[in-house]
Amino acid sequence: MAVKSVPLRLDLRGDTQVENVTALVQQALAGTGLTAGLLTLFIKHTTASVMIIEDEPGIRADTKAIWNRLVPVDPAWQHNTRNPGEDNGHSHLRAQLQGPSLTVPFSEGKLMLGTWQQLVVVDFDTRARTRDLVVQVIGE
């Protein structure tokens, strides 16, 4: 078994932006030369997450709406009140609930996603920033 890691970098705008990274991750997998195993996608931030969704406009809108309902923007979050100038307490909480990583099996060099499954990054922060991800594969 081999383990290979591929760094990825994305410029995102925040505000619960949903960015499809399926093709980018598949390209990173192809670059490893591995054909079967497990792929982990990990985001190196506390205000963004990765997830699998059906990527269509309605789901994108619903994704933003559900996060606004579950963890609303609120200046009274302790992160904001204890750290002068901070306004992204909700961003941290949303990312905590969703998590920073996911794992997908691959075979014959292809991600084994279902028909409607797509890999996305969701950036919950209050401003634009560059996001660093790691694609790590273990396989043969």
Secondary structure as UniProt FT lines:
FT   STRAND          2..12
FT   STRAND          17..20
FT   HELIX           22..32
FT   STRAND          37..43
FT   STRAND          48..53
FT   HELIX           57..70
FT   TURN            75..76
FT   HELIX           78..82
FT   TURN            84..85
FT   HELIX           89..98
FT   STRAND          101..107
FT   TURN            108..109
FT   STRAND          110..111
FT   TURN            115..116
FT   STRAND          118..123
FT   STRAND          129..139
//
